[in-house]
Amino acid sequence: MKIIKELKEPTTLILCGGWIDDETIEPILRITDDESSISIRKHDGSLSYLQTYGFVYLLTEEQFRTFINSKHYDNEYGDWEDEFFMVLKDYVGTLGAVGMRENEEFDEWDINDYFYHQMDCDEDLILDISGAYDLKNSDKDGALKILSQSNSIKLTDKLTEETKEQLFGEIENQGFGYWVQNYGYTGDADEELKDLCKKGKEIMNKLQNRLTVLGVEC
């Protein structure tokens, strides 16, 4: 996987599936091919699909607002109601990208060059994000509405103080490794934490089984 950007503070990003003719905008990610398409893969493996017109740009909110208020936007898209924007609000985490060829991931490509022109057959490009976000295609007005909302579109809420105390007590009493393998988090307030606990339990079980095979008691 190619790491595009790592965001440690909440940052609002907008995926755009249309051509941007503005030298003042330097996007985080730019794919400019007639055949361009992109999928967005969340932490649980589910995919969302961006409607595109041969171009994919990843913009900051400031860049997005500059774009939709530009003369170029009015000339090219002013009368369109197509939903080729996708808002990723208050994002924190790593943004990565992989190519997908015959169900196999690969990253032997130059992210600053034409993606599809580097390939010898049909491939898909997948943008990896972390966290459970409610992603959907929007037109300009829909994207602006999402941006105007005070709440994040991230589905996961902060854990309650009661839950935090419960998890802390379990981990302190049982030890972190035992907690992961035998307890973990099973609530619904944070889907990413629940998913990580599930994967952690699987890894711990495999590790324990391997040590047993090697004659190590644990």
C-alpha positions as CSV (number, residue, x, y, z in Angstrom):
1,M,0.0,0.0,0.0
2,K,1.2,3.5,-0.8
3,I,0.8,6.0,2.0
4,I,-0.7,9.2,0.7
5,K,-1.0,11.1,3.8
6,E,-1.3,10.7,7.6
7,L,-3.5,13.1,9.5
8,K,-3.2,13.3,13.2
9,E,-5.7,16.2,13.7
10,P,-9.3,16.1,12.4
11,T,-9.2,17.3,8.8
12,T,-12.1,17.5,6.4
13,L,-11.4,16.1,2.9
14,I,-13.4,16.0,-0.3
15,L,-13.0,13.5,-3.1
16,C,-13.9,15.0,-6.4
17,G,-14.6,13.0,-9.6
18,G,-14.4,15.9,-12.0
19,W,-11.7,17.8,-13.8
20,I,-10.1,20.8,-11.9
21,D,-8.5,23.4,-14.1
22,D,-6.9,25.6,-11.5
23,E,-3.1,25.9,-11.0
24,T,-3.6,27.3,-7.6
25,I,-5.1,24.0,-6.3
26,E,-2.5,21.4,-5.5
27,P,-4.5,18.3,-4.4
28,I,-3.4,15.7,-2.0
29,L,-4.1,13.1,-4.6
30,R,-4.6,13.6,-8.4
31,I,-5.5,10.9,-10.9
32,T,-6.0,12.2,-14.4
33,D,-7.0,9.5,-16.8
34,D,-10.0,9.1,-19.0
35,E,-10.6,5.6,-17.5
36,S,-10.1,6.7,-13.9
37,S,-12.4,5.2,-11.2
38,I,-11.9,4.7,-7.5
39,S,-13.2,2.7,-4.6
40,I,-13.0,3.7,-1.0
41,R,-12.3,0.9,1.4
42,K,-13.2,1.3,5.1
43,H,-11.6,-0.5,8.0
44,D,-14.1,-3.4,7.8
45,G,-13.4,-4.0,4.2
46,S,-16.6,-2.6,2.8
47,L,-16.4,-0.4,-0.3
48,S,-17.9,2.9,-1.4
49,Y,-17.7,4.0,-5.0
50,L,-17.0,7.5,-6.2
51,Q,-18.8,8.7,-9.4
52,T,-16.1,10.0,-11.7
53,Y,-15.7,11.6,-15.1
54,G,-12.2,10.3,-15.8
55,F,-10.5,12.3,-13.0
56,V,-10.1,11.9,-9.3
57,Y,-8.9,14.6,-6.9
58,L,-8.6,14.5,-3.1
59,L,-9.0,18.1,-1.8
60,T,-9.0,19.9,1.5
61,E,-12.2,21.8,2.3
62,E,-10.5,25.1,1.4
63,Q,-9.5,23.7,-2.0
64,F,-13.0,22.4,-2.6
65,R,-14.6,25.8,-1.9
66,T,-12.1,27.5,-4.2
67,F,-13.0,25.0,-6.9
68,I,-16.8,25.3,-6.7
69,N,-16.5,29.1,-6.7
70,S,-14.2,29.3,-9.7
71,K,-15.1,30.4,-13.2
72,H,-13.9,27.0,-14.4
73,Y,-16.5,25.2,-12.2
74,D,-19.3,27.5,-13.5
75,N,-18.3,26.8,-17.1
76,E,-17.9,23.1,-16.8
77,Y,-20.3,22.0,-14.1
78,G,-22.5,24.9,-13.2
79,D,-25.7,23.3,-14.5
80,W,-24.9,19.8,-13.4
81,E,-26.6,18.0,-10.6
82,D,-24.3,14.9,-10.8
83,E,-23.1,13.5,-7.5
84,F,-19.3,13.4,-8.0
85,F,-18.3,14.6,-4.6
86,M,-17.7,12.6,-1.5
87,V,-17.1,14.3,1.9
88,L,-14.8,12.7,4.5
89,K,-15.4,15.0,7.5
90,D,-13.1,15.3,10.5
91,Y,-10.8,12.6,9.3
92,V,-8.0,11.3,11.5
93,G,-5.7,8.5,10.4
94,T,-3.7,7.2,7.4
95,L,-4.8,7.5,3.8
96,G,-3.4,4.8,1.6
97,A,-3.9,3.6,-2.0
98,V,-3.5,0.2,-3.6
99,G,-4.0,-1.1,-7.1
100,M,-6.2,-4.2,-7.6
101,R,-5.4,-6.6,-10.4
102,E,-7.3,-9.9,-10.6
103,N,-8.2,-9.7,-6.9
104,E,-4.5,-9.2,-6.0
105,E,-3.3,-5.9,-4.4
106,F,-0.2,-4.3,-5.9
107,D,1.7,-1.0,-5.4
108,E,4.3,-1.1,-8.2
109,W,3.1,2.2,-9.7
110,D,4.0,5.9,-9.5
111,I,1.4,7.8,-7.7
112,N,2.4,11.0,-9.4
113,D,1.9,9.6,-12.9
114,Y,-1.1,8.4,-14.9
115,F,-2.3,5.3,-13.0
116,Y,-4.0,3.6,-15.9
117,H,-1.3,4.4,-18.4
118,Q,1.2,2.4,-16.3
119,M,-0.9,-0.7,-16.5
120,D,-1.2,-3.4,-19.2
121,C,-4.8,-4.4,-18.4
122,D,-7.8,-3.3,-16.4
123,E,-7.1,-2.4,-12.8
124,D,-9.0,-0.7,-10.1
125,L,-7.6,1.8,-7.6
126,I,-8.6,1.6,-4.0
127,L,-8.3,4.4,-1.4
128,D,-7.9,2.9,2.1
129,I,-9.3,4.9,5.0
130,S,-9.4,3.9,8.7
131,G,-12.6,4.3,10.8
132,A,-16.3,3.8,10.1
133,Y,-17.5,6.7,8.0
134,D,-20.9,7.1,6.4
135,L,-19.7,7.9,2.8
136,K,-22.0,8.7,-0.1
137,N,-21.8,10.6,-3.3
138,S,-23.2,14.1,-3.2
139,D,-23.7,17.0,-5.7
140,K,-22.3,20.4,-4.8
141,D,-25.3,21.4,-2.6
142,G,-25.2,18.0,-0.8
143,A,-21.5,18.3,-0.1
144,L,-22.0,21.9,1.2
145,K,-24.8,20.7,3.5
146,I,-22.6,18.0,5.0
147,L,-19.8,20.5,5.5
148,S,-22.2,22.9,7.3
149,Q,-23.3,20.3,9.8
150,S,-21.6,20.6,13.2
151,N,-21.4,16.9,13.8
152,S,-18.9,14.5,12.2
153,I,-20.0,11.9,9.7
154,K,-18.0,9.3,11.5
155,L,-20.4,6.7,12.7
156,T,-18.4,5.8,15.8
157,D,-19.1,7.9,18.9
158,K,-16.8,8.3,21.9
159,L,-17.0,5.7,24.5
160,T,-19.0,6.5,27.6
161,E,-17.2,7.1,30.9
162,E,-18.8,3.9,32.2
163,T,-17.5,1.9,29.3
164,K,-14.1,3.3,29.6
165,E,-13.9,2.4,33.3
166,Q,-15.2,-1.1,32.6
167,L,-12.6,-1.7,29.9
168,F,-9.8,-0.2,32.0
169,G,-10.8,-2.5,34.9
170,E,-10.9,-5.6,32.8
171,I,-7.5,-4.9,31.2
172,E,-5.9,-4.0,34.6
173,N,-7.3,-7.2,36.2
174,Q,-6.7,-9.6,33.4
175,G,-3.7,-8.2,31.6
176,F,-3.9,-6.8,28.1
177,G,-3.0,-10.0,26.2
178,Y,-5.5,-12.1,28.2
179,W,-8.2,-9.4,27.8
180,V,-7.7,-9.3,24.0
181,Q,-7.9,-13.1,23.7
182,N,-10.8,-13.7,26.1
183,Y,-12.8,-10.4,26.5
184,G,-12.2,-7.7,23.9
185,Y,-14.7,-5.0,23.1
186,T,-18.0,-6.2,21.8
187,G,-20.1,-3.0,22.1
188,D,-21.5,-0.9,19.2
189,A,-20.2,2.5,20.1
190,D,-16.9,2.0,18.2
191,E,-17.0,-0.4,15.3
192,E,-13.3,0.0,14.6
193,L,-12.3,-1.0,18.2
194,K,-14.6,-4.0,18.0
195,D,-13.1,-5.1,14.7
196,L,-9.6,-4.7,15.9
197,C,-10.4,-6.8,19.0
198,K,-11.8,-9.5,16.8
199,K,-8.7,-9.5,14.7
200,G,-6.4,-9.3,17.7
201,K,-8.1,-12.4,19.2
202,E,-7.6,-14.4,16.0
203,I,-3.9,-13.5,16.0
204,M,-3.5,-14.3,19.7
205,N,-5.1,-17.7,19.2
206,K,-2.9,-18.5,16.2
207,L,0.2,-17.4,18.2
208,Q,-0.8,-19.6,21.2
209,N,-1.4,-22.6,19.0
210,R,1.9,-22.2,17.2
211,L,3.8,-22.0,20.5
212,T,1.9,-25.2,21.7
213,V,3.0,-27.0,18.5
214,L,6.6,-25.9,19.2
215,G,6.4,-27.4,22.7
216,V,6.1,-24.1,24.6
217,E,3.6,-24.1,27.4
218,C,1.6,-20.9,27.7
